[in-house]
Amino acid sequence: MVFVALFSLAQAAAPLAAAAASYVPQRVYDSDRKRFTDFEAMLADLARADVVFVGEQHDDPNTHRLELAILEGLARRRGNVVLALEMFERDVQSLVSEYAAGTTAEEAFLKGSRPWPRYATDYRPLVEFAKSKGWPIIASNVPRRLASAVAKGGLTVLKTSDGDPALYAAEQRCPEDDYFDRFVETMTSHPMPGTDKMTPADQRAMVQRFYESQCLKDETMAESVVRAREQGSPLVVHVNGSFHSDFGDGAAERVRRRLPRARVLVVSILPVENLDGIKPTKQDRKRADYLVFTVPAAAADPPQRTP
């Protein structure tokens, strides 16, 4: 009888333990209304959008858990959703689509799609959830070999490159605007090894080439989102590093340029050390339509922002 009682208690406690393990501390700030709101209210608003950008800190596990929670919440509210990912590149789209359709085994998919190093923990849950819902999955980014070529030689190398033009956006714009200023600030605050030996002119030229590579990524991801949006007008959720969408710039601005009538919302997930007493600054409120604050899952891995 004691065993039966203990077994029953264990069974009852299991769902509670699972729920506790899946809970991620967070606070949601609505920048438009200038007040904190709850996660479900944010999801209800996101579900009414045409495009949602979810900006992440790549190395934070709680950020990725919240991304899955966003997809789960949207699935409760509408069925026609497309998941687009910076983490996969256009030249592996057929493989991504075959895996999403269940016609390719996961082993073959992973072998040929060049997943990011922490794919199993960070992005596999998103892919598997979208797959379970029958959602299309879009490999939105430009192949890294082309981005690298532009970083070395500027956008003009695309004219002489033997790369397939279908692998990058047809339209390229790279203005020196606020986005450019933030990019330069980020690059100069974390200088690459060896740049101290370069002349100021060479440093500026290098930063310009890296910025053009960044623009190539943004334009290609934006074009990928727009193409997905044009297929039956679904809600397109694009997951990317936050620099690509914060302040409505980067890929987000380029989607708005292509779809001026679309409702494009930006979410920025921000790991902070303490959720108590958060007071978003005016600059924070410009960062995204919704700021989702969470605590880093591991103190040993502090959040990092990279373009």
N, C-alpha and C positions, 0 to 999 in steps of 0.2 A: 504493500500500500504506500509506503514511504517513497519507493522508487517511482510508482505511478504518479504520485503527487509532484515529485521533483521533475519528472519528464513533462508533465502538463505545464508546470511553471516555465520550464525551459522553452517549450513550444510557444507559450504566450509571450515570453520575453524576446524571442527571436525577431519578430517583426519590428518591435520597438528598437532593438539594437541596430537593425538594418536601417531604420529611419534615422536614428541618431548618427550613424556612420555616414549617411548620404547628406545630412544637413550641412550647409555651408553658411557660416555667419556672413551677413551682408546687410547693407543699408543702401537704399535706392533714392537718388535725388533727381527730381524733375526740374531740369534747368529752365524750362519755359515758365512754369508756375512758381519757380524759386522756392520750392519746399520739398521736404522729404515725402516719399510716397511708399507704397509697398510693391513687392515684386510682382504680384498678380495684377495690380493696376497697370504697371508698366507693360506686362505681357498683353493685356487687353488693348492697349494703344498700339503696340508693335504689330499686332495681328491686323490692324486696319491700315497698315502702311503698304507701299508697293515694294520698297527695298529697305532692308535693315542691314546696316553695317555694325558688326560686333568687333570692337577693337580690343585686343588682348595684350597682356604681357606674356610673352611666349613661355617663360620658365616658371610660371606659378600654377601648381596643380589645382588650387581652388578656383582659379579663373576658368579652367577647362571644365570643372564640374558645373559651374554656373552657366557656361555655354550650353552644356547638355540640358540643364534645367530650362533654358530659354527655348530650345527646340521642343522639349516636352510640353511646355506651356503653349507654344504656338500650335502644336499638333492637336491640343484639346479644343482649339478655337477655329481652325480651318484646315482643309485638306490639301489645297493646292499650294505646296511650298517647294522651293528649290533650295538646296544647300550648295553654296559656292565657297570654295576654299582657296586661299592664297597658297596653301601648303602643297598643292598639286599644280603641275604645269600643263599647258595646253597639249603638248606632244604626247601626253599619256591619257588624253581624254577618252579614247576608245576603250582602253583598259579599265579606266574608272567606271565607265558606263556599263561595260560587260560585267564587272563585279557587282555593281548596283542592281543589275538585272538578274543576277544569280547564274550567269552563264560562264563565269570564270571563277575558279577556286581562289581562296584568299592567298594561298602560297604563291600562285602565279601572279596575282595582282600585286602583292608586295614585292616580288622579285623584279617586276618590270616598271613599277610606278614611282620609284625613288622616294619613298615616304621619308618624312623628317625623322631624325634620330629617336625622338620620344613619341613616335606615332602610337605605339601600343597603349600608352597611358593617356596621352593628350588628345589625340584626334580619332583614334579607332572608335571610341564610344559615340562620337558624332556621326561618323560614317555608318556604323552599324545601325544606329537609330534611324537615320534617313533611309537606309536600305530596308529596314523592317516596315517602314511606312510607304515604301514604293516611291519615294521622292527622287527626282533626278539629282545627281551630284555633279557639280561643275568643277573641273580643274581650271581655275581662272587665270593663273599666273603665266608670265612669259617664261620660256625655258631659261634656266640659269646661265647656260652657255652664251645666250644672246645678251642677257643682262650684263654678264661679265665682259663680253666684247665691247659693249657700249661704255662700260666703266673704264675701259682701257683706251678706247678710241673715239668716244662720243657718238651721238645718234647718227652721224654721217656714215658710220660703218655698216648700217643696215642696208644702205644702197649698194654696197659692194659685197655684202655677206651672201653666202650660199644658203643661208637659212630660209625656210619656207615662210613667205609673208603671212600665211594664215596663222602662224604661231605668235604673232604680235599684232597690236592694234593698227588699224589702217591709218588712223589720224593721231598725230603726235603733236602735243603742245607742251612747252616747258618754260612758262613765264617766270621771271624773277619777281615773285610776289611774296606775301607773308609766309607761305609754305616754304619757299626758297630760303627765306631768312631763318626760319626754324631749323631747316635742314643744315644750313651752314653752321648755325650755333651748335647743333648736336655734333656735327663732324669735328668742329674745332675744339669742343670741350672734351672730346675723347679722340685725340689725334692718333693716327696710325703710326706704328713703329717706322722710323726712318724719315718721317716728314720734317723733323727738326733740321735735317741736312739739306732740305730743298729750299730754293729761293721762294720768296713770297709769290712771285708770278707763277712759278710751277705749282705751288700749293693751291693757288686759286684755280688754275687750270684743272688740277686733279679733282678738286671739290666740284667744279662745274661738270666734269665727266661723270662723277658719281651721282650728281643730281639728275643728269640726263638718264642715267640708268634707272634711277628712282622713278622718274616720269614715265619711262617705258613700262615699268611694272604697273604703275597706277593706271595708265591709259589702257593697258591690256586687260587688267582686272575689271576696269569699268566697262570696256566693250563686252567682256564675257558676261557681266551682269546684265547689260542691256539686251544681249542676244537671248539670254535665259528668260528675261522678263517678257520678251516679245512672243514667247511660245505659250500662248494661252493665258497671259497676264497673271502668273502666279506671284506669290510673295517670294522674293529672292532674299535669302539670308546669307550675307557674305561675312566670313570669318577671316580676320587679318590682324597683323600687328597694328597696334593702335595708332602709330604714326601715319599709317596709310589712310586714316579716316578722321582722326581727331581734328577738331575745329572745323569740321565739314570740308576739309581740304583733301588733297591726294585723290584717291580713287572715288571718294564720295562726291567731291566737286566735279569730277569728270563724268560721273553718272548723271548728275543734275544738268550738266551742260548738254548731254545727249538726250535726256528725258526731262525737259523743263516742267512738264505738268505732273510728274510723278511725285508721290510723297515719299521722301527719302529720310529715314531716321537713323541717327548715329547713337550707338551705345558704347561707352568706354568703361571697361572693367579695371578698377584701380586698387591694387593691393596696398593696404596701409597697415601700420603697426597696431593701431588701436581704433576701434569703431566708435568709441565714446567721444562725444564732443566735437564731431566733425563739423567744420564750418566751411563749405565750399567758397572759394574766393570768386571774384568777378571773372578772373581768367579761367578758373575751373568751369564756371557755368557756360563759358564759350566753347568748352572742349567738346561737348556732346549734348544731345537732347536728354539722355539719361546717363547719369554717373552711377555705376554700381561699385560701391566700396566693399572690399572684403579684406580678410587678414591673410597674409602669406601662409601657405600650408606648412612651410618649413623655414625656420629662421635662418638656416644655413644657406638658403637660396634667396637672397634679397631680390626684389623686383628690379628689372632693368628695362630701360626704354631704348630701343634701337630703331632706326628707320627701316 
